[in-house]
Amino acid sequence: MDFQNINPLNVKLNKFSGNLLPMTSNDSVFPVAWRIYSAIILLIQVIQTSAVIPGILLVSKNKVFQDAMIGLVITIEVFFLLRQMHVHRDLLIQLIQKLNEILRVEDKMMKNIIMSTLKPVEIPLKVYFISGSGSIIMLYCMSLEVIFKKKYFLYEDYRLPLVLSKQPFSIKVFLLGNCIATTASVYIFIKKVALDVYMINLILIVTAQYRYIAAKLTMIFQENIPQNQRNESEQEYFTPDSLTVLMEMKALCRHHTTVIQITLMLKKLLSLNMSLIYLINIFIFCSVDVMLINAILSMAIVEAVMVVMYISGGLLELYILCSCVNQLLDAVSFTF
């Protein structure tokens, strides 16, 4: 058992998103095919961003606030978080190395605790991924209905205003722009989900280590207290002095020391990221709420449903992240 094979969802999303964050302690290089794939995704997003920036200057403020601003903020968030992870890549590799040192110990109790800690978030994360990406695709596809009403198009006709040519432009340019915007927006969301899953995976593995320490300590004392002393008054205590117990306690102390070091590394790695995610989510929810109100007022029921799906996914993401951090804090407090 190690960091790479403990959570298949984390590995798949890391590759599919093109994030290519470290999965092994030796920072093994990803195959050429995956690096080319990642570069293509990055190129699409650079094209979209370079086309959106002049686009927001040429459309109405309402269009900018309603459609462009959210996408731009999410793009900035993802690139900042990715930059933070890659800037601290050496620290991340050290963290994975220390995790692998304790995960490779053949201990059935540890494996069961890790699996029981990771399992509850698996389905919610998949729901978050499906609802978010599905709603983005549907929202962009809805902007295609304008092709049945016009022959020439303006920047305002895009869901996300792009500048690929002078307006008005033909249907071919409109479809190309819409395709670029949809692909880039879906992939930026997938990158965001993959980053969330990666960080959640780290947090929960460390949380499981504290739970393991507490469970192991309880088991050591329970197995070494004679039955007649277990039934005596609570004021009487038993001090285990056998060689086996002392060796187990020393091993557990070393394990605990390593986990504390990992926790400090994790704090340095993720503290800024978690704060940024929280602040940006507040801004996004406020902006998306405005989109929902406008959709309801304009009787655009399908659009309103898609916005609700996106909001639900975003709330689920924020809840999972906050819950994982809270679980870690509780586990640390309980152990100490």
C-alpha atoms as a printed R data frame, in Angstrom:
    type eleno elety resid chain resno       x      y       z
1   ATOM     1    CA   MET     A     1   0.000  0.000   0.000
2   ATOM     2    CA   ASP     A     2   1.348  3.425  -0.961
3   ATOM     3    CA   PHE     A     3   0.135  6.899  -1.916
4   ATOM     4    CA   GLN     A     4  -0.246  6.034  -5.605
5   ATOM     5    CA   ASN     A     5  -2.418  2.931  -5.298
6   ATOM     6    CA   ILE     A     6  -4.430  3.876  -2.250
7   ATOM     7    CA   ASN     A     7  -6.985  5.918  -4.230
8   ATOM     8    CA   PRO     A     8  -7.526  5.042  -7.938
9   ATOM     9    CA   LEU     A     9  -9.851  8.055  -8.431
10  ATOM    10    CA   ASN     A    10  -7.033 10.406  -7.445
11  ATOM    11    CA   VAL     A    11  -4.619  8.792  -9.937
12  ATOM    12    CA   LYS     A    12  -7.126  8.841 -12.832
13  ATOM    13    CA   LEU     A    13  -8.186 12.461 -12.317
14  ATOM    14    CA   ASN     A    14  -4.591 13.614 -11.912
15  ATOM    15    CA   LYS     A    15  -3.770 12.225 -15.367
16  ATOM    16    CA   PHE     A    16  -7.054 13.059 -17.107
17  ATOM    17    CA   SER     A    17  -6.955 16.676 -15.924
18  ATOM    18    CA   GLY     A    18  -3.373 17.113 -17.121
19  ATOM    19    CA   ASN     A    19  -2.255 18.331 -13.673
20  ATOM    20    CA   LEU     A    20   0.421 15.604 -13.468
21  ATOM    21    CA   LEU     A    21   1.149 16.190  -9.789
22  ATOM    22    CA   PRO     A    22   3.620 13.795  -8.098
23  ATOM    23    CA   MET     A    23   2.275 10.365  -7.213
24  ATOM    24    CA   THR     A    24   5.494  8.663  -6.134
25  ATOM    25    CA   SER     A    25   8.264  9.531  -3.713
26  ATOM    26    CA   ASN     A    26  10.942  9.479  -6.445
27  ATOM    27    CA   ASP     A    27   8.981 11.946  -8.634
28  ATOM    28    CA   SER     A    28   9.026  9.577 -11.598
29  ATOM    29    CA   VAL     A    29   8.441 11.369 -14.906
30  ATOM    30    CA   PHE     A    30   5.066 10.798 -16.565
31  ATOM    31    CA   PRO     A    31   5.130  9.137 -20.007
32  ATOM    32    CA   VAL     A    32   5.625 11.398 -23.031
33  ATOM    33    CA   ALA     A    33   2.031 10.836 -24.206
34  ATOM    34    CA   TRP     A    34   0.618 12.233 -20.943
35  ATOM    35    CA   ARG     A    35   2.957 15.242 -21.038
36  ATOM    36    CA   ILE     A    36   1.906 16.046 -24.624
37  ATOM    37    CA   TYR     A    37  -1.738 15.666 -23.570
38  ATOM    38    CA   SER     A    38  -1.159 18.058 -20.657
39  ATOM    39    CA   ALA     A    39   0.535 20.591 -22.970
40  ATOM    40    CA   ILE     A    40  -2.427 20.488 -25.404
41  ATOM    41    CA   ILE     A    41  -4.880 21.168 -22.574
42  ATOM    42    CA   LEU     A    42  -2.718 24.059 -21.378
43  ATOM    43    CA   LEU     A    43  -2.570 25.461 -24.926
44  ATOM    44    CA   ILE     A    44  -6.384 25.389 -25.251
45  ATOM    45    CA   GLN     A    45  -6.726 27.248 -21.955
46  ATOM    46    CA   VAL     A    46  -4.129 29.842 -22.958
47  ATOM    47    CA   ILE     A    47  -6.010 30.445 -26.238
48  ATOM    48    CA   GLN     A    48  -9.279 30.819 -24.348
49  ATOM    49    CA   THR     A    49  -7.838 33.183 -21.732
50  ATOM    50    CA   SER     A    50  -6.099 35.353 -24.341
51  ATOM    51    CA   ALA     A    51  -9.393 35.591 -26.265
52  ATOM    52    CA   VAL     A    52 -11.531 36.278 -23.184
53  ATOM    53    CA   ILE     A    53  -9.475 39.212 -21.849
54  ATOM    54    CA   PRO     A    54 -10.181 41.483 -24.865
55  ATOM    55    CA   GLY     A    55 -13.694 40.019 -25.019
56  ATOM    56    CA   ILE     A    56 -14.672 41.329 -21.589
57  ATOM    57    CA   LEU     A    57 -13.625 44.826 -22.702
58  ATOM    58    CA   LEU     A    58 -15.970 44.748 -25.709
59  ATOM    59    CA   VAL     A    59 -19.204 43.460 -24.171
60  ATOM    60    CA   SER     A    60 -21.641 44.921 -21.657
61  ATOM    61    CA   LYS     A    61 -20.825 44.988 -17.944
62  ATOM    62    CA   ASN     A    62 -23.832 42.771 -17.261
63  ATOM    63    CA   LYS     A    63 -22.456 40.119 -19.639
64  ATOM    64    CA   VAL     A    64 -19.028 40.341 -18.010
65  ATOM    65    CA   PHE     A    65 -20.373 39.944 -14.484
66  ATOM    66    CA   GLN     A    66 -22.860 37.223 -15.360
67  ATOM    67    CA   ASP     A    67 -20.822 34.962 -17.637
68  ATOM    68    CA   ALA     A    68 -17.170 35.957 -18.017
69  ATOM    69    CA   MET     A    69 -16.199 36.882 -14.462
70  ATOM    70    CA   ILE     A    70 -16.932 33.470 -12.894
71  ATOM    71    CA   GLY     A    71 -14.987 31.579 -15.549
72  ATOM    72    CA   LEU     A    72 -12.059 33.977 -15.280
73  ATOM    73    CA   VAL     A    73 -11.938 33.729 -11.467
74  ATOM    74    CA   ILE     A    74 -12.034 29.907 -11.563
75  ATOM    75    CA   THR     A    75  -9.234 29.896 -14.153
76  ATOM    76    CA   ILE     A    76  -7.089 32.166 -11.965
77  ATOM    77    CA   GLU     A    77  -7.853 30.005  -8.907
78  ATOM    78    CA   VAL     A    78  -6.848 26.763 -10.646
79  ATOM    79    CA   PHE     A    79  -3.621 28.168 -12.091
80  ATOM    80    CA   PHE     A    80  -2.671 29.702  -8.735
81  ATOM    81    CA   LEU     A    81  -3.327 26.431  -6.861
82  ATOM    82    CA   LEU     A    82  -1.403 24.438  -9.463
83  ATOM    83    CA   ARG     A    83   1.466 26.899  -9.291
84  ATOM    84    CA   GLN     A    84   1.556 26.556  -5.498
85  ATOM    85    CA   MET     A    85   1.685 22.763  -5.750
86  ATOM    86    CA   HIS     A    86   4.466 22.820  -8.348
87  ATOM    87    CA   VAL     A    87   6.462 25.526  -6.532
88  ATOM    88    CA   HIS     A    88   6.377 23.307  -3.422
89  ATOM    89    CA   ARG     A    89   6.973 20.152  -5.473
90  ATOM    90    CA   ASP     A    90  10.047 19.148  -3.438
91  ATOM    91    CA   LEU     A    91   8.077 19.493  -0.208
92  ATOM    92    CA   LEU     A    92   5.228 17.479  -1.745
93  ATOM    93    CA   ILE     A    93   7.610 14.690  -2.770
94  ATOM    94    CA   GLN     A    94   9.105 14.602   0.747
95  ATOM    95    CA   LEU     A    95   5.591 14.374   2.179
96  ATOM    96    CA   ILE     A    96   4.702 11.474  -0.148
97  ATOM    97    CA   GLN     A    97   7.983  9.750   0.744
98  ATOM    98    CA   LYS     A    98   7.212  9.935   4.468
99  ATOM    99    CA   LEU     A    99   3.635  8.754   3.865
100 ATOM   100    CA   ASN     A   100   4.881  5.791   1.843
101 ATOM   101    CA   GLU     A   101   7.298  4.835   4.632
102 ATOM   102    CA   ILE     A   102   4.404  4.316   7.028
103 ATOM   103    CA   LEU     A   103   1.873  3.065   4.461
104 ATOM   104    CA   ARG     A   104   4.123  0.212   3.309
105 ATOM   105    CA   VAL     A   105   4.059 -1.337   6.771
106 ATOM   106    CA   GLU     A   106   1.905 -4.471   6.517
107 ATOM   107    CA   ASP     A   107  -0.768 -3.611   9.069
108 ATOM   108    CA   LYS     A   108  -4.355 -4.728   8.480
109 ATOM   109    CA   MET     A   109  -5.718 -2.279  11.064
110 ATOM   110    CA   MET     A   110  -4.056  0.677   9.324
111 ATOM   111    CA   LYS     A   111  -5.379 -0.411   5.929
112 ATOM   112    CA   ASN     A   112  -8.932 -0.775   7.266
113 ATOM   113    CA   ILE     A   113  -8.839  2.639   8.955
114 ATOM   114    CA   ILE     A   114  -7.492  4.346   5.804
115 ATOM   115    CA   MET     A   115 -10.135  2.709   3.607
116 ATOM   116    CA   SER     A   116 -12.941  3.587   6.031
117 ATOM   117    CA   THR     A   117 -11.704  7.205   6.121
118 ATOM   118    CA   LEU     A   118 -11.482  7.596   2.330
119 ATOM   119    CA   LYS     A   119 -14.623  5.658   1.369
120 ATOM   120    CA   PRO     A   120 -17.301  8.156   2.591
121 ATOM   121    CA   VAL     A   121 -16.080 10.954   0.269
122 ATOM   122    CA   GLU     A   122 -15.762  8.814  -2.875
123 ATOM   123    CA   ILE     A   123 -19.390  9.045  -4.029
124 ATOM   124    CA   PRO     A   124 -19.847 12.762  -3.107
125 ATOM   125    CA   LEU     A   125 -16.714 13.622  -5.114
126 ATOM   126    CA   LYS     A   126 -18.039 11.722  -8.133
127 ATOM   127    CA   VAL     A   127 -21.385 13.540  -7.808
128 ATOM   128    CA   TYR     A   128 -19.525 16.863  -7.620
129 ATOM   129    CA   PHE     A   129 -17.539 15.979 -10.756
130 ATOM   130    CA   ILE     A   130 -20.569 14.819 -12.778
131 ATOM   131    CA   SER     A   131 -22.943 17.618 -11.732
132 ATOM   132    CA   GLY     A   132 -20.355 20.356 -12.283
133 ATOM   133    CA   SER     A   133 -19.026 19.199 -15.658
134 ATOM   134    CA   GLY     A   134 -22.516 18.258 -16.878
135 ATOM   135    CA   SER     A   135 -23.986 21.660 -16.008
136 ATOM   136    CA   ILE     A   136 -21.082 23.495 -17.716
137 ATOM   137    CA   ILE     A   137 -21.517 21.489 -20.930
138 ATOM   138    CA   MET     A   138 -25.285 22.085 -20.952
139 ATOM   139    CA   LEU     A   139 -24.927 25.826 -20.308
140 ATOM   140    CA   TYR     A   140 -22.521 26.211 -23.231
141 ATOM   141    CA   CYS     A   141 -24.669 24.031 -25.509
142 ATOM   142    CA   MET     A   142 -27.677 26.247 -24.754
143 ATOM   143    CA   SER     A   143 -25.886 29.199 -26.380
144 ATOM   144    CA   LEU     A   144 -25.975 27.289 -29.689
145 ATOM   145    CA   GLU     A   145 -29.708 27.918 -30.109
146 ATOM   146    CA   VAL     A   146 -28.839 31.339 -31.527
147 ATOM   147    CA   ILE     A   147 -27.512 29.704 -34.737
148 ATOM   148    CA   PHE     A   148 -31.122 29.067 -35.807
149 ATOM   149    CA   LYS     A   149 -31.930 32.772 -35.531
150 ATOM   150    CA   LYS     A   150 -28.891 34.507 -37.058
151 ATOM   151    CA   LYS     A   151 -26.422 34.280 -39.909
152 ATOM   152    CA   TYR     A   152 -23.863 36.633 -38.392
153 ATOM   153    CA   PHE     A   153 -22.873 36.823 -34.731
154 ATOM   154    CA   LEU     A   154 -21.509 39.210 -32.099
155 ATOM   155    CA   TYR     A   155 -19.271 38.680 -29.057
156 ATOM   156    CA   GLU     A   156 -22.383 38.932 -26.864
157 ATOM   157    CA   ASP     A   157 -23.758 35.750 -28.478
158 ATOM   158    CA   TYR     A   158 -21.088 33.599 -26.841
159 ATOM   159    CA   ARG     A   159 -21.747 32.224 -23.372
160 ATOM   160    CA   LEU     A   160 -18.187 33.313 -22.619
161 ATOM   161    CA   PRO     A   161 -17.243 36.370 -24.718
162 ATOM   162    CA   LEU     A   162 -14.287 35.576 -26.973
163 ATOM   163    CA   VAL     A   163 -12.433 37.629 -29.573
164 ATOM   164    CA   LEU     A   164 -11.312 35.355 -32.418
165 ATOM   165    CA   SER     A   165 -12.115 37.767 -35.264
166 ATOM   166    CA   LYS     A   166 -13.814 41.106 -35.825
167 ATOM   167    CA   GLN     A   167 -17.553 41.191 -35.288
168 ATOM   168    CA   PRO     A   168 -19.894 40.402 -36.911
169 ATOM   169    CA   PHE     A   169 -18.512 36.976 -37.803
170 ATOM   170    CA   SER     A   170 -19.772 33.834 -39.532
171 ATOM   171    CA   ILE     A   171 -21.303 30.696 -38.058
172 ATOM   172    CA   LYS     A   172 -18.007 28.821 -38.526
173 ATOM   173    CA   VAL     A   173 -16.148 31.283 -36.291
174 ATOM   174    CA   PHE     A   174 -19.004 31.192 -33.774
175 ATOM   175    CA   LEU     A   175 -18.948 27.378 -33.584
176 ATOM   176    CA   LEU     A   176 -15.158 27.337 -33.317
177 ATOM   177    CA   GLY     A   177 -15.227 29.871 -30.476
178 ATOM   178    CA   ASN     A   178 -17.999 27.990 -28.698
179 ATOM   179    CA   CYS     A   179 -16.064 24.725 -29.039
180 ATOM   180    CA   ILE     A   180 -12.885 26.296 -27.601
181 ATOM   181    CA   ALA     A   181 -14.801 27.902 -24.725
182 ATOM   182    CA   THR     A   182 -16.673 24.686 -23.863
183 ATOM   183    CA   THR     A   183 -13.565 22.488 -24.003
184 ATOM   184    CA   ALA     A   184 -11.427 24.919 -22.005
185 ATOM   185    CA   SER     A   185 -14.150 25.524 -19.374
186 ATOM   186    CA   VAL     A   186 -14.822 21.810 -18.877
187 ATOM   187    CA   TYR     A   187 -11.121 21.049 -18.556
188 ATOM   188    CA   ILE     A   188 -10.502 23.906 -16.131
189 ATOM   189    CA   PHE     A   189 -13.306 22.483 -13.994
190 ATOM   190    CA   ILE     A   190 -11.791 18.976 -14.226
191 ATOM   191    CA   LYS     A   191  -8.438 20.449 -13.153
192 ATOM   192    CA   LYS     A   192 -10.180 22.029 -10.181
193 ATOM   193    CA   VAL     A   193 -11.854 18.733  -9.207
194 ATOM   194    CA   ALA     A   194  -8.562 16.843  -9.593
195 ATOM   195    CA   LEU     A   195  -6.793 19.364  -7.333
196 ATOM   196    CA   ASP     A   196  -9.556 19.049  -4.732
197 ATOM   197    CA   VAL     A   197  -9.381 15.247  -4.811
198 ATOM   198    CA   TYR     A   198  -5.572 15.343  -4.527
199 ATOM   199    CA   MET     A   199  -5.663 17.650  -1.494
200 ATOM   200    CA   ILE     A   200  -8.537 15.753   0.130
201 ATOM   201    CA   ASN     A   201  -6.628 12.507  -0.359
202 ATOM   202    CA   LEU     A   202  -3.595 13.935   1.455
203 ATOM   203    CA   ILE     A   203  -5.679 15.317   4.319
204 ATOM   204    CA   LEU     A   204  -7.649 12.102   4.859
205 ATOM   205    CA   ILE     A   205  -4.583  9.838   4.767
206 ATOM   206    CA   VAL     A   206  -2.995 11.947   7.512
207 ATOM   207    CA   THR     A   207  -6.302 11.920   9.426
208 ATOM   208    CA   ALA     A   208  -6.349  8.119   9.189
209 ATOM   209    CA   GLN     A   209  -2.859  7.980  10.733
210 ATOM   210    CA   TYR     A   210  -4.040  9.795  13.858
211 ATOM   211    CA   ARG     A   211  -7.049  7.474  14.073
212 ATOM   212    CA   TYR     A   212  -4.732  4.500  13.679
213 ATOM   213    CA   ILE     A   213  -2.501  5.716  16.517
214 ATOM   214    CA   ALA     A   214  -5.508  6.125  18.833
215 ATOM   215    CA   ALA     A   215  -6.911  2.698  17.896
216 ATOM   216    CA   LYS     A   216  -3.519  0.981  18.209
217 ATOM   217    CA   LEU     A   217  -2.871  2.535  21.604
218 ATOM   218    CA   THR     A   218  -6.283  1.397  22.860
219 ATOM   219    CA   MET     A   219  -5.667 -2.131  21.557
220 ATOM   220    CA   ILE     A   220  -2.224 -2.374  23.226
221 ATOM   221    CA   PHE     A   221  -3.622 -1.531  26.630
222 ATOM   222    CA   GLN     A   222  -6.744 -3.670  26.260
223 ATOM   223    CA   GLU     A   223  -4.760 -6.746  25.238
224 ATOM   224    CA   ASN     A   224  -2.302 -6.408  28.111
225 ATOM   225    CA   ILE     A   225  -4.589 -5.657  31.046
226 ATOM   226    CA   PRO     A   226  -5.494 -8.884  32.902
227 ATOM   227    CA   GLN     A   227  -9.191 -9.675  33.098
228 ATOM   228    CA   ASN     A   228  -9.284 -9.448  36.905
229 ATOM   229    CA   GLN     A   229  -7.800 -5.923  36.799
230 ATOM   230    CA   ARG     A   230 -10.262 -4.750  34.117
231 ATOM   231    CA   ASN     A   231 -13.111 -5.315  36.570
232 ATOM   232    CA   GLU     A   232 -11.471 -3.560  39.505
233 ATOM   233    CA   SER     A   233 -12.045 -0.003  40.644
234 ATOM   234    CA   GLU     A   234 -11.247  2.794  38.204
235 ATOM   235    CA   GLN     A   235  -8.722  4.130  40.693
236 ATOM   236    CA   GLU     A   236  -6.408  1.165  40.106
237 ATOM   237    CA   TYR     A   237  -4.184  1.275  37.075
238 ATOM   238    CA   PHE     A   238  -2.091 -1.280  35.253
239 ATOM   239    CA   THR     A   239   1.360 -0.423  33.881
240 ATOM   240    CA   PRO     A   240   2.362 -2.794  31.062
241 ATOM   241    CA   ASP     A   241   5.989 -3.786  31.481
242 ATOM   242    CA   SER     A   242   6.411 -6.713  29.142
243 ATOM   243    CA   LEU     A   243   9.100 -6.447  26.456
244 ATOM   244    CA   THR     A   244   6.543 -6.884  23.670
245 ATOM   245    CA   VAL     A   245   4.386 -4.022  24.913
246 ATOM   246    CA   LEU     A   246   7.398 -1.746  25.324
247 ATOM   247    CA   MET     A   247   8.517 -2.477  21.767
248 ATOM   248    CA   GLU     A   248   5.017 -1.774  20.435
249 ATOM   249    CA   MET     A   249   4.846  1.492  22.376
250 ATOM   250    CA   LYS     A   250   8.252  2.618  21.080
251 ATOM   251    CA   ALA     A   251   7.214  1.798  17.500
252 ATOM   252    CA   LEU     A   252   3.977  3.716  17.994
253 ATOM   253    CA   CYS     A   253   5.878  6.717  19.377
254 ATOM   254    CA   ARG     A   254   8.151  6.740  16.333
255 ATOM   255    CA   HIS     A   255   5.091  6.486  14.108
256 ATOM   256    CA   HIS     A   256   3.479  9.402  15.940
257 ATOM   257    CA   THR     A   257   6.619 11.531  15.538
258 ATOM   258    CA   THR     A   258   6.619 10.878  11.796
259 ATOM   259    CA   VAL     A   259   2.924 11.752  11.535
260 ATOM   260    CA   ILE     A   260   3.503 15.062  13.346
261 ATOM   261    CA   GLN     A   261   6.270 15.909  10.846
262 ATOM   262    CA   ILE     A   262   3.922 15.042   7.971
263 ATOM   263    CA   THR     A   263   1.193 17.230   9.483
264 ATOM   264    CA   LEU     A   264   3.536 20.238   9.658
265 ATOM   265    CA   MET     A   265   4.535 19.681   6.029
266 ATOM   266    CA   LEU     A   266   0.882 19.375   5.024
267 ATOM   267    CA   LYS     A   267   0.048 22.625   6.814
268 ATOM   268    CA   LYS     A   268   2.810 24.469   4.968
269 ATOM   269    CA   LEU     A   269   1.692 22.984   1.658
270 ATOM   270    CA   LEU     A   270  -2.075 23.497   1.857
271 ATOM   271    CA   SER     A   271  -2.888 26.301   4.326
272 ATOM   272    CA   LEU     A   272  -2.785 29.083   1.709
273 ATOM   273    CA   ASN     A   273  -4.641 26.921  -0.835
274 ATOM   274    CA   MET     A   274  -7.500 26.163   1.549
275 ATOM   275    CA   SER     A   275  -7.915 29.836   2.478
276 ATOM   276    CA   LEU     A   276  -7.993 30.836  -1.197
277 ATOM   277    CA   ILE     A   277 -10.547 28.132  -2.063
278 ATOM   278    CA   TYR     A   278 -12.824 29.319   0.747
279 ATOM   279    CA   LEU     A   279 -12.677 32.997  -0.298
280 ATOM   280    CA   ILE     A   280 -13.152 32.299  -4.018
281 ATOM   281    CA   ASN     A   281 -16.101 29.990  -3.326
282 ATOM   282    CA   ILE     A   282 -17.844 32.808  -1.459
283 ATOM   283    CA   PHE     A   283 -17.383 35.106  -4.470
284 ATOM   284    CA   ILE     A   284 -18.528 32.417  -6.929
285 ATOM   285    CA   PHE     A   285 -21.668 31.596  -4.936
286 ATOM   286    CA   CYS     A   286 -22.638 35.276  -4.873
287 ATOM   287    CA   SER     A   287 -22.130 35.558  -8.650
288 ATOM   288    CA   VAL     A   288 -23.919 32.298  -9.454
289 ATOM   289    CA   ASP     A   289 -26.868 33.346  -7.287
290 ATOM   290    CA   VAL     A   290 -27.261 36.411  -9.513
291 ATOM   291    CA   MET     A   291 -27.215 34.118 -12.571
292 ATOM   292    CA   LEU     A   292 -29.922 31.974 -10.985
293 ATOM   293    CA   ILE     A   293 -32.139 34.963 -10.205
294 ATOM   294    CA   ASN     A   294 -31.755 36.292 -13.769
295 ATOM   295    CA   ALA     A   295 -32.567 32.862 -15.223
296 ATOM   296    CA   ILE     A   296 -35.700 32.584 -13.092
297 ATOM   297    CA   LEU     A   297 -36.843 36.123 -13.959
298 ATOM   298    CA   SER     A   298 -36.334 35.467 -17.678
299 ATOM   299    CA   MET     A   299 -38.232 32.151 -17.374
300 ATOM   300    CA   ALA     A   300 -35.191 30.191 -18.621
301 ATOM   301    CA   ILE     A   301 -36.076 27.032 -16.693
302 ATOM   302    CA   VAL     A   302 -33.406 24.760 -18.197
303 ATOM   303    CA   GLU     A   303 -30.687 27.327 -17.516
304 ATOM   304    CA   ALA     A   304 -31.946 27.732 -13.951
305 ATOM   305    CA   VAL     A   305 -31.758 23.960 -13.433
306 ATOM   306    CA   MET     A   306 -28.169 23.879 -14.763
307 ATOM   307    CA   VAL     A   307 -27.180 26.741 -12.459
308 ATOM   308    CA   VAL     A   308 -28.749 24.926  -9.491
309 ATOM   309    CA   MET     A   309 -26.753 21.803 -10.428
310 ATOM   310    CA   TYR     A   310 -23.547 23.852 -10.504
311 ATOM   311    CA   ILE     A   311 -24.337 25.516  -7.170
312 ATOM   312    CA   SER     A   312 -25.097 22.110  -5.622
313 ATOM   313    CA   GLY     A   313 -21.761 20.745  -6.828
314 ATOM   314    CA   GLY     A   314 -19.915 23.799  -5.494
315 ATOM   315    CA   LEU     A   315 -21.583 23.543  -2.091
316 ATOM   316    CA   LEU     A   316 -20.753 19.847  -1.968
317 ATOM   317    CA   GLU     A   317 -17.106 20.613  -2.770
318 ATOM   318    CA   LEU     A   318 -16.879 23.226  -0.024
319 ATOM   319    CA   TYR     A   319 -18.612 20.933   2.483
320 ATOM   320    CA   ILE     A   320 -16.253 18.024   1.714
321 ATOM   321    CA   LEU     A   321 -13.139 20.215   2.046
322 ATOM   322    CA   CYS     A   322 -14.301 21.784   5.317
323 ATOM   323    CA   SER     A   323 -15.398 18.387   6.656
324 ATOM   324    CA   CYS     A   324 -12.007 16.818   5.856
325 ATOM   325    CA   VAL     A   325 -10.094 19.622   7.562
326 ATOM   326    CA   ASN     A   326 -12.417 19.359  10.571
327 ATOM   327    CA   GLN     A   327 -11.887 15.580  10.729
328 ATOM   328    CA   LEU     A   328  -8.134 16.119  10.758
329 ATOM   329    CA   LEU     A   329  -8.371 18.699  13.564
330 ATOM   330    CA   ASP     A   330 -10.621 16.372  15.588
331 ATOM   331    CA   ALA     A   331  -8.267 13.432  15.065
332 ATOM   332    CA   VAL     A   332  -5.245 15.504  16.148
333 ATOM   333    CA   SER     A   333  -7.083 16.796  19.234
334 ATOM   334    CA   PHE     A   334  -8.257 13.296  20.199
335 ATOM   335    CA   THR     A   335  -4.750 11.835  19.855
336 ATOM   336    CA   PHE     A   336  -3.132 14.530  21.987
